[in-house]
Amino acid sequence: APGVYQLASLLVELDTSDEASRILCADALYQMGRAEEAHKILLVALSRNSQRSPILARLALLQLKKGFMYDGNQLLKKVIRIGDTSCLLPIMDIFKDEDRKLMQTHCHFRALTILK
């Protein structure tokens, strides 16, 4: 992850509009346990394009990790409204096991609540 972060940071410096490099940078920071820094990078990417499901889904996980259930729910609702949920499975591979379980449990619980 540190090497990936260094490479992604360099790519962001070379092209500040490169969204993929920002996401890669945020993923590397997340893997290194630097969630706050990852959150900041994702917010910058979101400010440039507020309709990107991969960014919103990552932000949702970070909000859930912090215990901000309402914010996490709002971000997940936005992903669903956009209609591009295909990003969720690849993102789940990036999440750490405990975070993957958190996201799955949260989504399952919310789905059951909606069905009731």
LINDA-V689755 format. One record per helix or strand of 2 or more residues. SS is the DSSP state (@ for helix, = for strand). FROM is the first residue (numbers start at 0). LEN is the number of residues. Records with the same first field share a line. If there is no record, write none. Layout:
SS: FROM-LEN / FROM-LEN
This chain:
@: 1-13 / 18-13 / 34-14 / 52-14 / 68-14 / 86-8 / 96-19
